[in-house]
Structure formats: C-alpha cells, structure tokens
Amino acid sequence: MAQLDNCTRCGVVFARGLRDICGKCYREEEEAFQTVYRFLTKRKNREATINEIVEATKVEEELIIKFMKQKRLRSSQFPKLAYPCEKCGADIVEGRLCSNCSTQIKTDLALHDKMEKRSAEKKEHESIYYTINKENN
C-alpha cells in the first residue's frame, strides 16, 4: 500500500511509490533528462562539462548530478562529465566522496577505533583492585 508523502521538489502531497517526487515533477525531470541527453549525444557536445550543459540546456546542476548518481549519464560515454566530492569539492564520476577523502575517513576511523580500544583497556585495568590477606602470610 502506498504511503502519503510530500514531494521533495514541490511539496505537494502524493502517494509515494518508488520515487520521492510526485508525478508532475517526475515528468518534468524526465523532460530535463531528455533535453540533457539530446544535447550530449551530439558529437560536438560529448565532452561538455556540467557547467557547459547547464548553460546550454538551462537544466539545474543538481538535477544533472542526480542523473549521474542514478547512472543515467555515465562518464564512460561523456568523458568530461564529473561532479564535486561532498567533502572537498574535487571532481568525481561516481559515489559521494573522492578517493582522498574516503581514505582519510577510513584512516580517521581506524585511529578512533584504536583510541577506543586503548581507553577500554585502560578502564579495565583501572577497575581491577587487589587485596592483601595478612592472615595467610
């Protein structure tokens, strides 16, 4: 059963199915995709950047990035098509983070885990107490 939700683009209430946008906004996005795709399939436009596509088609940059993240526009077909890393802004062609930011986050997480382990070991060591039984000596 479909759940009622607000469209993330226009805010209208609709029965949410597979998408997070209403039917009207979906049709608008499909028209925008067709506009961008027709532009890129022309031989002279195959190496266009996102900024050039926005300028020529008047389609929002966020929407073009959404198409790329959905893998509807592939960098293998359009070599200069890239969008910014969510952390540092470097150009990437897939995912949300560039390899440098991804590596840095993994390194930071490993360091955090190491520090947590040391902290737990220290707490465990501090919670141990010893007693001396003077009667048995």
DRENMITI-399805 format. One record per residue: residue in one letter; x, y, z of N, C-alpha, C, O in turn. Coordinates in steps of 0.2 Angstrom, whole numbers, padded with zeros to 4 digits, always signed. Each point is the difference from the previous one (the first is absolute). Layout:
N
AXYZXYZXYZXYZ;...
END
This chain:
137
M+0004-0006+0000-0004+0006+0000+0004+0006+0000+0005+0001+0004;A-0006+0004-0008+0004+0006-0001-0001+0005+0006-0006+0000+0003;Q+0011+0003-0001+0000+0004+0006+0000+0008-0003+0003+0001-0004;L-0007+0003+0008-0001+0007-0002+0007+0003+0002+0002-0001+0006;D+0000+0006-0010+0006+0003+0001+0000+0007-0003-0004+0001-0005;N+0009+0003+0006+0001+0007-0003+0005-0001-0005+0005-0003+0001;C-0006+0006-0007+0005+0000-0006+0006+0004+0003-0001+0005+0002;T+0007-0008-0003+0006+0004+0002+0001+0006-0004+0004+0004+0002;R-0007-0004-0008+0002+0006-0005-0006+0005+0001+0002+0006+0001;C-0008-0007-0001-0005+0005+0000-0004+0000+0007-0004+0005+0001;G+0004-0010+0003-0003+0000+0006-0007-0003+0000-0004-0001+0005;V+0001+0000-0011-0007-0003+0000-0001-0007+0003+0005-0004-0001;V-0010+0002+0004-0001-0006+0002-0002-0005-0005-0004+0001-0005;F+0007-0007+0005-0001-0005-0005+0001-0007+0003+0002+0000+0006;A-0005-0005-0009+0001-0007+0002+0007-0002-0002+0001-0001-0006;R+0003+0000+0011+0007-0002-0002+0001-0007-0002-0003-0005+0004;G+0006+0004-0009+0001-0007-0003+0008-0001+0000+0003-0001+0005;L-0001+0000-0011+0008-0001-0001+0004+0007+0000+0006-0001+0002;R-0010+0006-0003+0004+0007+0000-0002+0004+0006-0005-0001+0003;D+0010+0006-0002-0002+0005+0005-0002+0007-0002-0001+0005+0003;I-0002-0006-0010-0002+0006-0003-0007-0001-0003-0002-0006-0001;C-0002+0011+0001-0007-0002-0003+0000-0001-0008+0006+0001-0003;G-0011-0003+0000+0000-0001-0007+0001+0006-0004+0004-0001-0005;K-0006+0006+0007+0001+0006-0004+0008+0002+0000+0003+0001-0006;C+0000-0001+0011+0007+0001+0001+0004-0005-0004+0005+0001-0003;Y-0007-0007+0004+0003-0006-0004+0000+0001-0007+0005+0000-0004;R-0011+0002+0001+0000+0002-0007+0005+0006-0002+0003+0000-0005;E-0003+0005+0009+0004+0005-0001+0008-0002+0000+0004+0002-0004;E-0003-0006+0009+0007-0003+0000+0002-0004-0006+0005+0000-0003;E-0010-0004+0001+0001-0004-0006+0001+0004-0007+0004-0001-0004;E-0008+0007+0004+0001+0005-0006+0007+0003+0001+0004+0001-0005;A-0002+0000+0011+0007+0003+0001+0005-0005-0002+0005+0002-0003;F-0006-0008+0005+0005-0005-0002+0001-0001-0008+0005+0000-0002;Q-0011+0000-0001+0000-0001-0007+0004+0006-0003+0003+0000-0005;T-0004+0006+0007+0003+0006-0002+0008+0000+0000+0003+0001-0004;V-0001-0003+0010+0007-0001+0002+0003-0006-0005+0005+0001-0003;Y-0009-0006+0003+0003-0006-0004+0000+0002-0007+0005-0002-0004;R-0010+0005+0001+0000+0002-0007+0006+0005-0001+0004-0001-0006;F-0002+0005+0010+0005+0005+0000+0007-0004+0000+0004+0002-0004;L-0003-0007+0008+0006-0003+0001+0001-0005-0006+0006-0002-0001;T-0011-0001-0002+0001-0005-0005+0002+0004-0007+0002-0004-0004;K-0002+0010+0004+0003+0003-0006+0007+0000+0000+0003+0001+0006;R+0001-0003-0011+0007-0001+0000+0004+0006+0003+0005-0001+0004;K-0007+0007-0006+0004+0005+0003-0001+0002+0007+0004+0003+0003;N-0009-0006+0000-0002+0001+0007+0002-0006+0005-0001+0001+0006;R+0004-0006-0009+0002-0006+0004+0005+0002+0006+0000-0004+0005;E+0004+0008-0006+0005+0002+0005-0002+0006+0004+0004+0004+0003;A-0010-0002-0002-0003+0005+0003+0001-0001+0008-0001-0006+0002;T+0002+0011+0002+0000+0000+0007-0007+0002+0003-0004+0002-0004;I+0003-0004+0010-0006+0002+0003-0002+0007-0001-0006+0002-0002;N+0011+0003+0003-0002+0007-0001-0002+0002-0007-0004+0004-0001;E+0007-0007-0004-0001+0001-0007-0007-0003-0001-0004+0003-0004;I+0002-0009+0007-0007-0003-0001-0005+0005+0003-0005+0001-0003;V+0006+0001+0009-0005+0005+0003-0001+0006-0004-0005+0002-0001;E+0011+0001-0002-0001+0006-0004-0004-0001-0006-0004+0004-0002;A+0005-0010-0001-0003-0001-0007-0007-0003+0001-0004+0002-0004;T+0003-0006+0009-0007-0003+0001-0005+0004+0005-0006-0001+0000;K+0009+0005+0004-0004+0003+0006-0002-0005+0005-0005+0002+0003;V+0007-0008-0003-0002-0005+0005+0005+0001+0006+0006+0001-0001;E-0009-0001+0007+0004+0001+0006+0005-0005+0001+0000-0006-0002;E+0006+0008+0005+0006-0004+0001-0002-0006+0005+0002-0005-0001;E-0006+0007+0006-0002-0006+0005-0003-0005-0004+0001-0006+0002;L-0005+0007-0007-0004-0005-0003+0005-0004-0005-0001-0006+0000;I+0005+0009-0003+0005-0003-0004+0004-0005+0004+0002-0006-0002;I+0000+0008+0008+0004-0004+0005-0004-0006+0002+0002-0005+0001;K-0009+0006+0000-0004-0005+0002+0000-0005-0005+0000-0006+0001;F+0000+0008-0008+0000-0005-0005+0006-0004+0000+0000-0006-0002;M+0006+0009+0003+0006-0003+0000+0000-0005+0006+0002-0006-0001;K-0004+0008+0007+0000-0005+0006-0005-0006-0001+0001-0005+0002;Q-0006+0006-0006-0005-0005-0002+0003-0004-0006-0003-0005-0002;K+0009+0007+0000+0004-0004-0006-0004+0000-0006+0000-0004-0004;R-0004+0010+0003-0004+0001-0006+0005+0003-0005-0001+0000-0006;L+0005+0004+0008+0006+0004-0004+0006-0003+0003+0002+0001+0006;R+0002-0004-0011+0006-0004+0003+0006+0004-0003+0001+0002-0006;S+0004-0002+0010+0007+0003-0002+0003-0004-0005+0004+0003-0004;S-0005-0009+0003+0003-0004-0005-0003+0002-0007+0004+0000-0005;Q-0010+0003+0005-0002+0002-0007+0001+0008-0001+0001+0002-0005;F+0000+0001+0011+0001+0008-0001+0006+0001+0005-0001+0001+0006;P+0007-0001-0009+0006+0000+0004+0001+0006+0005+0003-0001+0005;K-0005+0007-0006+0001+0006+0004-0006+0001+0005+0000+0005+0003;L-0004-0010-0003-0006+0001+0005+0002-0002+0007+0001-0006+0001;A-0001+0010+0004+0002-0001+0006-0003+0005+0005-0002+0005-0002;Y+0001-0007+0008-0003+0004+0005+0004+0000+0006+0004-0004+0001;P-0005+0009+0004+0004+0001+0006-0001-0005+0005-0005-0002+0002;C+0011+0001+0001+0000-0005+0006-0004+0004+0006+0001+0006+0000;E-0005-0009+0004-0004+0003+0005+0005+0003+0006-0003+0004+0004;K+0009-0006-0004+0004+0002+0006+0005+0006-0002+0000+0005+0003;C+0003-0006-0009+0006+0004-0002-0002+0004-0006+0003+0005-0002;G-0008-0007-0002-0001+0003-0007+0004-0002-0006-0001+0003-0005;A+0005-0008+0006+0004-0003-0006-0005-0003-0004-0005-0003+0002;D+0007+0003-0009-0005-0003-0005+0001-0008+0001+0005-0003+0000;I-0011+0000+0000-0001-0007+0000-0005-0003-0005-0004+0004-0002;V+0004-0010+0000-0005-0003-0005-0004-0005+0003-0005-0002-0003;E+0006+0000+0010-0005-0004+0003+0001+0000+0007+0005+0003+0003;G-0010-0005+0001+0000+0000+0007-0001+0007+0003-0003+0005-0004;R+0004-0004+0010-0001+0007+0003+0007+0003+0002+0000+0006+0001;L+0005-0010+0000+0006+0003+0002+0006-0002-0004+0000-0005-0004;C+0005+0009+0003+0006-0001-0004+0004-0006+0004-0001-0001+0006;S+0006-0002-0010+0004-0005+0004+0004+0003+0005+0001-0004+0005;N+0001+0010-0005+0004+0003+0005-0004+0001+0007+0002-0002+0005;C-0008+0005-0006-0004+0001+0006-0003-0007+0003+0000-0001+0006;S-0001-0004-0011-0002-0006+0003+0006-0004+0004-0001-0003+0005;T+0007+0004-0008+0006-0003+0004+0001+0004+0006+0001-0004+0005;Q-0002+0010-0005+0001+0004+0006-0005-0002+0006+0001-0001+0006;I-0008+0000-0008-0005-0002+0004+0002-0007+0003-0001-0001+0006;K+0003-0004-0010+0002-0006+0002+0005+0000+0005+0000-0004+0005;T+0006+0008-0006+0005+0001+0004-0002+0003+0007+0002-0003+0005;D-0006+0008-0005-0003+0003+0006-0004-0005+0004+0000+0000+0006;L-0004-0004-0009-0004-0005+0003+0004-0006+0003-0001-0002+0006;A+0007+0000-0009+0004-0005+0003+0004+0003+0006+0000-0003+0005;L+0002+0010-0006+0003+0003+0006-0005+0000+0006+0002-0001+0006;H-0008+0003-0008-0005+0001+0006-0001-0007+0003-0001-0001+0006;D+0000-0005-0010-0001-0006+0003+0006-0002+0004-0001-0003+0006;K+0007+0005-0008+0006-0002+0004+0000+0004+0007+0002-0003+0005;M-0004+0009-0006+0000+0004+0007-0006-0003+0004+0001+0000+0006;E-0006-0002-0009-0006-0003+0004+0002-0006+0004-0001-0001+0006;K+0005-0003-0010+0003-0006+0003+0004+0001+0006+0000-0003+0005;R+0005+0008-0006+0005+0002+0005-0004+0002+0006+0001-0002+0006;S-0006+0006-0007-0004+0003+0006-0004-0005+0003+0000+0000+0007;A-0002-0005-0010-0004-0006+0003+0005-0004+0004-0002-0002+0006;E+0008+0001-0009+0005-0004+0004+0002+0003+0006+0001-0003+0005;K+0000+0010-0005+0002+0004+0005-0005+0000+0006+0001-0001+0006;K-0008+0002-0008-0005-0001+0005+0000-0007+0003-0001+0000+0006;E+0002-0005-0010+0000-0006+0003+0005-0001+0005-0001-0003+0005;H+0007+0005-0007+0006+0000+0005-0001+0004+0006+0002-0003+0006;E-0005+0008-0007-0001+0005+0006-0006-0003+0005+0000+0001+0006;S-0004-0005-0009-0006-0003+0004+0002-0006+0004-0003-0002+0005;I+0009-0001-0006+0002-0005+0004+0004+0002+0006+0003+0005+0000;Y-0005-0008+0005+0003+0001+0007+0002-0006+0003-0002-0005-0001;Y+0007+0006+0005+0004-0006+0003-0001+0001+0008-0001+0005+0003;T+0000-0011+0000+0000+0000+0007+0005-0004+0003+0003-0005-0003;I-0001+0006+0009+0006-0003+0003-0003-0004+0006-0003+0004+0005;N+0004-0010-0004-0003-0004+0005+0006+0000+0005+0005-0004-0001;K-0005+0007+0007+0006+0000+0004+0000-0006+0005+0005-0002+0003;E-0011-0001-0003+0000-0006+0005+0004-0006-0003+0002-0004+0004;N-0002+0003-0010+0003-0006-0004+0008+0001+0000+0003-0004-0002;N+0000+0010+0003+0007+0001-0001+0004-0002+0006+0006+0001+0001;
END
